[in-house]
Amino acid sequence: MKILVVGAGGREHALAWKFAQSERVSVVYVAPGNGGTAMAPKLENVDIDPMDFDALCTFAKAREIELTVVGPEGPLVAGIQAAFARCGLACLAPSADAAQLEGSKTFSKEFLARHNIPTARFSSFTDPRAAKTFAQELGLPVVIKADGLAAGKGVVVAQSLEAAEAAIDDMLLGNAFGRAGARVVVEAFLVGEEASFIVLADGTDFHAFATSQDHKAIFNGDQGPNTGGMGAYSPAPVVTEAVSKHICEHIIAPTLQGLLSEGIHYTGFLYAGLMIDALGAPSVIEFNCRFGDPETQPIMMRLESDLAEVCLAAVEHRLAEETLVFSSKAALAVVLASAGYPGDYDVGAPISGLNEVQDAVVFHAGTRLLDGILATSGGRVLTVAATGDSVLQAQRLVYQAVKAIQFKGQYHRDDIGYRAIEREAR
């Protein structure tokens, strides 16, 4: 079996790594991939842009690819699923209509409201003055979101009215996020603990992956601006068995049924970013129509099922025949970033020490291999992941491995997993 993974980040490396473990899989192509996927066994990079659907389909046909799995959000929103379907190719990806759940915050929030799925009070605006008035009405803190795709960075939690108004102006008037910020969603701040709940759906049935929790803020203690994610761990202790059941019954199932009622069959990964309040009640913060990054890395470390078999079953709408089995161990992952991220940063710094890493797996994101030299090529460069009998043990193994890796300007948070570790100590 040949598989094509579309994308270049840590999520795609982790998915390809897991696919390669299947006895059925002979090769995993990654388009365009990164420095890590260029060097891994059974993985092979393909120099095709993820948005070049014609070239991807041509390659998949020529190599007789049995399954294509799409990692990043851009191709999903642009309609890669339809492009592959027209060519008679199996592609695990929601349709462009379904991907609006991520592609437009306004669509997503209005969908939640239509189907009585819990979420924060909100409204959507193109007029800065009206947005500021609503922000003042909601009170502080208040959340300002760019409506479109902004690589995980188009969210501002404003602690003052001045900060809220500045964020609204930046997005609507300052073009801070381009077309993604041409409309903003202003919503009430939810209090509680965040968790990521990811499922695989085949249009009718779904299976939940292990729970996880990520850290989006750049600095320790979840301080500073949002990033695409600085680390994650699995499982998320806040999602108890009872909370998980509640999420499936009151959020995931109604979402998929709501889409069906609107003529949309959702096939692919669905990520619900949730806020769990003190009573264990979940509310939707956001939807992603893909696996999370860096949540994919610890989840794949714990997955014992054959991912290729399960994904193929989803595409063929027979997911009910399969199960997802996870190790009882905990897993934790820490992102090593370039100094300056999520703002401006330098690239091209040589990376050393990977051969000295023990008891951990290094997934690549912003790396490139040129003339045999591995160097940085992005903001989030590497994700170091490990498993342990507890989150604390996994954390210790990861940070021990991190010490071996060096590149100029390397930055990482020192406290990934602190909430889970505090719970373990109780």
C-alpha positions as CSV (number, residue, x, y, z in Angstrom):
1,M,0.0,0.0,0.0
2,K,1.3,3.4,-1.0
3,I,0.2,6.5,0.9
4,L,0.6,10.2,0.1
5,V,0.7,12.7,3.0
6,V,0.1,16.4,2.0
7,G,2.0,19.0,4.0
8,A,5.4,19.9,5.4
9,G,5.0,20.3,9.2
10,G,5.4,18.3,12.4
11,R,1.9,17.0,12.1
12,E,2.6,15.6,8.7
13,H,5.9,14.0,9.9
14,A,4.1,12.4,12.8
15,L,1.3,11.0,10.6
16,A,3.8,9.7,8.0
17,W,5.9,8.1,10.8
18,K,2.8,6.3,12.1
19,F,1.7,5.2,8.6
20,A,5.2,3.8,8.0
21,Q,4.8,1.4,10.9
22,S,2.0,-0.4,9.2
23,E,3.0,-3.8,7.7
24,R,0.7,-3.0,4.7
25,V,2.4,0.2,3.8
26,S,5.4,0.0,1.5
27,V,6.2,3.7,1.1
28,V,4.8,7.0,2.4
29,Y,5.3,10.0,0.1
30,V,5.2,13.4,1.7
31,A,4.5,16.5,-0.4
32,P,6.5,18.6,0.1
33,G,7.8,17.2,3.4
34,N,10.7,18.5,5.4
35,G,14.3,17.6,6.4
36,G,13.1,14.9,8.8
37,T,10.8,13.2,6.3
38,A,13.6,13.3,3.8
39,M,15.7,11.0,6.0
40,A,13.2,8.7,7.6
41,P,12.8,5.0,6.6
42,K,9.9,4.3,4.2
43,L,9.3,8.0,3.8
44,E,10.1,9.9,0.6
45,N,9.6,13.6,-0.1
46,V,7.9,14.9,-3.3
47,D,8.5,18.4,-4.4
48,I,4.9,19.4,-5.0
49,D,3.1,22.4,-3.4
50,P,0.1,21.4,-1.2
51,M,-2.1,23.8,-3.2
52,D,-1.1,22.4,-6.6
53,F,-4.0,19.9,-6.8
54,D,-3.4,19.0,-10.5
55,A,0.2,18.0,-9.8
56,L,-0.8,16.1,-6.6
57,C,-3.5,14.1,-8.5
58,T,-1.1,13.4,-11.4
59,F,1.5,12.1,-9.0
60,A,-1.0,10.0,-7.1
61,K,-2.3,8.4,-10.3
62,A,1.2,7.8,-11.7
63,R,2.4,6.1,-8.4
64,E,-0.9,4.3,-7.9
65,I,-1.4,5.8,-4.5
66,E,-4.2,4.1,-2.6
67,L,-4.7,6.8,0.1
68,T,-4.0,10.5,0.3
69,V,-4.2,12.2,3.7
70,V,-4.2,16.0,3.9
71,G,-2.5,17.7,6.9
72,P,-2.8,21.5,6.6
73,E,-5.9,23.6,6.5
74,G,-5.3,25.6,3.3
75,P,-5.9,22.7,0.8
76,L,-8.9,21.6,2.7
77,V,-10.7,25.0,2.5
78,A,-9.6,25.3,-1.2
79,G,-11.3,22.0,-2.1
80,I,-8.6,19.4,-2.4
81,Q,-11.2,16.6,-1.6
82,A,-13.2,17.5,-4.7
83,A,-10.1,17.6,-6.9
84,F,-9.1,14.1,-5.9
85,A,-12.7,12.8,-6.2
86,R,-12.9,14.0,-9.8
87,C,-9.9,11.9,-10.5
88,G,-11.3,8.9,-8.8
89,L,-8.6,9.0,-6.1
90,A,-9.1,8.2,-2.4
91,C,-8.4,11.3,-0.3
92,L,-9.1,11.6,3.5
93,A,-10.2,15.2,3.7
94,P,-13.5,17.0,4.4
95,S,-15.1,18.8,1.5
96,A,-14.7,22.5,1.1
97,D,-18.2,23.0,2.4
98,A,-17.4,21.0,5.5
99,A,-14.0,22.8,6.0
100,Q,-15.9,26.1,6.5
101,L,-16.0,25.0,10.1
102,E,-12.4,26.0,10.2
103,G,-12.1,28.4,7.3
104,S,-14.7,30.8,8.7
105,K,-15.1,31.6,12.4
106,T,-18.4,33.3,11.5
107,F,-19.7,30.1,9.7
108,S,-18.6,28.0,12.6
109,K,-20.1,30.1,15.4
110,E,-23.4,30.5,13.5
111,F,-23.5,26.7,12.8
112,L,-23.0,26.1,16.5
113,A,-25.8,28.5,17.4
114,R,-28.2,26.9,14.8
115,H,-27.7,23.5,16.3
116,N,-27.7,24.5,20.0
117,I,-24.1,23.3,20.5
118,P,-22.5,25.1,23.5
119,T,-20.2,27.9,22.7
120,A,-19.4,31.4,23.9
121,R,-21.7,34.4,23.2
122,F,-20.5,36.1,20.0
123,S,-21.1,38.3,17.0
124,S,-19.4,38.9,13.7
125,F,-18.4,42.3,12.3
126,T,-16.8,44.1,9.4
127,D,-17.4,47.5,11.0
128,P,-14.8,48.4,13.6
129,R,-17.1,50.7,15.5
130,A,-19.9,48.1,15.9
131,A,-17.3,45.5,16.9
132,K,-15.9,47.8,19.6
133,T,-19.4,48.5,21.0
134,F,-20.1,44.8,21.3
135,A,-16.7,44.1,22.9
136,Q,-17.5,46.7,25.5
137,E,-20.9,45.1,26.1
138,L,-19.4,41.7,26.7
139,G,-17.0,42.9,29.3
140,L,-13.4,41.9,30.0
141,P,-11.5,39.8,29.1
142,V,-12.9,39.6,25.6
143,V,-11.7,37.5,22.7
144,I,-11.1,38.9,19.2
145,K,-10.7,36.5,16.3
146,A,-9.8,36.9,12.6
147,D,-12.6,35.2,10.7
148,G,-10.4,33.3,8.3
149,L,-7.3,31.1,8.4
150,A,-4.4,32.8,10.3
151,A,-2.1,29.8,11.1
152,G,-3.3,29.6,14.7
153,K,-2.3,33.2,15.4
154,G,-5.4,35.2,14.6
155,V,-6.8,35.2,18.2
156,V,-6.3,38.0,20.8
157,V,-7.5,37.6,24.4
158,A,-7.8,41.3,25.4
159,Q,-7.5,42.1,29.1
160,S,-8.4,45.8,28.5
161,L,-10.8,47.6,26.3
162,E,-7.9,49.5,24.7
163,A,-6.3,46.1,23.8
164,A,-9.5,44.9,22.3
165,E,-10.0,48.0,20.2
166,A,-6.4,47.8,19.0
167,A,-6.9,44.2,18.0
168,I,-10.1,45.1,16.1
169,D,-8.3,47.9,14.3
170,D,-5.3,45.8,13.5
171,M,-7.5,43.1,11.9
172,L,-10.1,45.2,10.2
173,L,-8.1,48.3,9.3
174,G,-4.5,47.4,9.6
175,N,-4.6,44.3,7.5
176,A,-2.7,42.3,10.2
177,F,-4.0,39.0,8.8
178,G,-4.9,40.0,5.2
179,R,-8.2,38.6,3.9
180,A,-8.4,36.4,7.0
181,G,-9.0,39.5,9.1
182,A,-11.5,41.3,6.8
183,R,-14.2,40.2,9.2
184,V,-13.8,39.6,12.9
185,V,-15.6,37.6,15.5
186,V,-15.9,39.1,19.0
187,E,-16.8,36.7,21.7
188,A,-17.1,36.3,25.4
189,F,-14.2,34.8,27.3
190,L,-14.8,31.3,28.6
191,V,-13.4,30.3,32.0
192,G,-12.0,26.8,32.5
193,E,-9.3,24.5,31.2
194,E,-8.7,23.9,27.5
195,A,-8.5,20.5,25.9
196,S,-8.3,19.1,22.3
197,F,-10.8,16.5,21.3
198,I,-10.0,14.9,17.9
199,V,-12.2,12.4,16.0
200,L,-12.1,10.6,12.7
201,A,-15.4,10.6,10.9
202,D,-16.6,8.8,7.8
203,G,-19.8,10.8,7.2
204,T,-21.9,8.7,9.6
205,D,-19.8,7.1,12.2
206,F,-16.8,8.4,14.2
207,H,-14.1,7.3,16.5
208,A,-12.4,9.5,19.1
209,F,-8.6,9.7,19.4
210,A,-6.9,10.0,22.7
211,T,-7.5,13.3,24.4
212,S,-4.8,15.9,24.5
213,Q,-4.0,19.5,25.6
214,D,-1.8,21.9,23.9
215,H,0.0,25.2,25.0
216,K,-0.6,27.9,22.5
217,A,1.1,30.9,24.2
218,I,4.7,31.5,23.5
219,F,6.0,32.0,27.1
220,N,5.9,29.8,30.2
221,G,2.7,30.0,32.3
222,D,0.7,30.4,29.1
223,Q,1.7,34.0,28.8
224,G,2.3,36.1,25.7
225,P,0.9,36.0,22.2
226,N,-0.6,32.9,20.7
227,T,1.4,30.6,18.4
228,G,0.5,27.5,16.4
229,G,1.4,25.6,19.5
230,M,4.5,25.2,21.7
231,G,3.8,21.8,23.1
232,A,1.2,19.2,24.0
233,Y,0.5,16.1,26.0
234,S,-1.9,13.2,26.1
235,P,-4.1,12.3,27.8
236,A,-5.7,15.5,29.1
237,P,-6.7,14.7,32.7
238,V,-9.4,17.3,32.6
239,V,-11.3,15.1,30.1
240,T,-12.5,12.3,32.3
241,E,-14.4,9.3,31.0
242,A,-17.7,11.1,31.8
243,V,-16.6,14.3,30.2
244,S,-15.5,12.4,27.1
245,K,-18.9,10.7,26.8
246,H,-20.6,14.1,27.2
247,I,-18.4,15.6,24.4
248,C,-19.3,12.8,22.0
249,E,-23.0,13.0,22.8
250,H,-23.5,16.8,23.0
251,I,-20.8,18.2,20.7
252,I,-19.3,15.8,18.2
253,A,-22.5,13.8,17.3
254,P,-24.7,16.9,17.0
255,T,-22.0,18.6,14.8
256,L,-21.9,15.7,12.4
257,Q,-25.7,15.3,12.4
258,G,-26.1,19.1,12.0
259,L,-23.8,19.0,8.9
260,L,-25.8,16.1,7.5
261,S,-29.0,18.0,8.0
262,E,-27.5,20.8,5.9
263,G,-26.4,18.4,3.1
264,I,-22.7,18.0,4.2
265,H,-21.2,14.6,4.8
266,Y,-18.1,15.1,6.9
267,T,-15.3,12.6,6.2
268,G,-11.9,13.2,7.8
269,F,-10.3,14.4,11.0
270,L,-12.4,16.9,13.1
271,Y,-10.7,18.7,15.9
272,A,-12.8,20.4,18.6
273,G,-10.9,22.9,20.7
274,L,-12.9,22.9,24.0
275,M,-13.1,24.8,27.2
276,I,-14.0,22.6,30.2
277,D,-15.6,24.5,33.1
278,A,-15.3,23.7,36.8
279,L,-18.3,21.4,36.6
280,G,-16.9,19.5,33.7
281,A,-19.2,21.0,31.1
282,P,-17.5,21.6,27.7
283,S,-18.0,24.4,25.2
284,V,-16.6,24.8,21.8
285,I,-13.9,27.4,21.4
286,E,-13.1,26.5,17.7
287,F,-13.2,23.7,15.2
288,N,-10.2,22.6,13.0
289,C,-10.9,20.2,10.1
290,R,-7.6,18.4,10.5
291,F,-5.3,17.0,13.2
292,G,-3.8,19.5,15.6
293,D,-0.1,20.4,15.7
294,P,1.5,19.7,18.1
295,E,-1.2,17.4,19.4
296,T,-0.7,14.9,16.6
297,Q,2.8,14.0,17.9
298,P,1.9,12.8,21.4
299,I,-1.3,11.1,20.1
300,M,0.6,9.2,17.5
301,M,3.1,8.1,20.1
302,R,0.3,6.5,22.0
303,L,-1.7,5.0,19.1
304,E,-1.5,1.3,18.9
305,S,-4.0,0.7,16.0
306,D,-2.9,0.6,12.4
307,L,-3.5,4.2,11.3
308,A,-3.5,3.2,7.6
309,E,-6.2,0.6,8.0
310,V,-8.4,3.0,10.0
311,C,-8.0,5.9,7.6
312,L,-8.8,3.7,4.6
313,A,-11.9,2.5,6.4
314,A,-13.0,6.1,6.9
315,V,-12.6,7.0,3.2
316,E,-14.5,3.9,2.3
317,H,-17.3,4.7,4.8
318,R,-16.9,1.6,6.9
319,L,-15.3,3.1,10.0
320,A,-17.7,1.1,12.2
321,E,-15.6,-2.0,11.4
322,E,-12.5,-0.5,13.0
323,T,-11.4,0.5,16.5
324,L,-8.8,2.9,17.9
325,V,-6.6,1.5,20.6
326,F,-4.2,3.6,22.6
327,S,-1.3,2.8,25.0
328,S,-2.0,3.5,28.7
329,K,1.2,5.5,28.8
330,A,1.2,9.3,28.7
331,A,3.0,11.2,26.0
332,L,4.4,14.7,25.9
333,A,5.9,16.9,23.2
334,V,7.8,20.1,23.3
335,V,8.3,22.4,20.3
336,L,11.7,23.9,19.6
337,A,11.2,27.2,17.8
338,S,13.3,29.9,16.2
339,A,14.0,33.0,18.3
340,G,11.4,35.7,17.4
341,Y,8.6,33.3,16.6
342,P,5.6,33.9,16.3
343,G,7.0,37.2,14.9
344,D,9.9,37.6,12.6
345,Y,12.7,35.0,12.8
346,D,15.8,33.9,11.0
347,V,16.2,30.7,9.0
348,G,19.2,28.7,7.8
349,A,20.8,27.8,11.1
350,P,22.5,24.4,11.1
351,I,20.9,21.8,13.5
352,S,23.1,19.5,15.6
353,G,22.7,16.9,18.3
354,L,19.9,14.8,16.9
355,N,22.0,11.7,16.9
356,E,22.5,12.1,20.7
357,V,18.7,12.0,21.5
358,Q,17.7,9.0,23.5
359,D,14.3,7.8,24.8
360,A,12.5,10.3,22.6
361,V,11.3,10.8,19.0
362,V,12.1,14.0,17.1
363,F,9.5,15.2,14.6
364,H,10.6,17.8,12.1
365,A,8.6,20.9,11.0
366,G,10.6,23.9,9.9
367,T,13.7,22.0,8.7
368,R,15.3,21.4,5.3
369,L,18.0,19.1,4.1
370,L,20.4,20.8,1.6
371,D,23.6,19.1,0.5
372,G,23.4,16.8,3.5
373,I,23.2,19.6,6.0
374,L,20.1,19.9,8.1
375,A,19.1,23.5,8.8
376,T,16.1,25.6,10.1
377,S,13.5,26.8,7.7
378,G,10.6,27.9,9.8
379,G,9.3,29.3,13.1
380,R,8.5,26.0,14.7
381,V,11.5,23.8,13.9
382,L,11.3,20.5,15.8
383,T,9.0,18.7,18.2
384,V,10.6,16.4,20.7
385,A,8.2,13.7,22.0
386,A,8.4,10.9,24.5
387,T,6.1,8.5,26.4
388,G,6.2,7.6,30.1
389,D,4.2,6.0,32.9
390,S,3.1,9.5,33.8
391,V,3.1,13.0,32.2
392,L,5.9,13.9,34.6
393,Q,8.0,11.0,33.5
394,A,7.3,11.8,29.8
395,Q,8.2,15.4,30.5
396,R,11.5,14.5,32.1
397,L,12.5,12.3,29.1
398,V,11.6,15.1,26.6
399,Y,13.6,17.8,28.3
400,Q,16.5,15.5,28.7
401,A,16.5,15.0,24.9
402,V,16.0,18.7,24.3
403,K,19.4,19.4,25.9
404,A,21.1,17.5,23.2
405,I,19.7,19.5,20.3
406,Q,21.3,22.8,19.3
407,F,20.7,25.5,16.7
408,K,21.3,29.2,16.8
409,G,18.4,31.0,18.4
410,Q,16.7,27.8,19.7
411,Y,13.8,28.7,22.0
412,H,11.3,26.4,23.9
413,R,9.0,26.6,26.8
414,D,10.2,24.9,30.0
415,D,6.8,24.0,31.5
416,I,4.9,22.0,29.0
417,G,2.4,19.7,30.8
418,Y,2.4,21.6,34.0
419,R,-1.4,21.4,34.5
420,A,-1.4,17.6,34.2
421,I,1.6,17.3,36.4
422,E,-0.1,19.4,39.1
423,R,-3.1,17.1,38.9
424,E,-0.8,14.0,39.1
425,A,0.7,15.4,42.3
426,R,-2.7,15.7,44.1
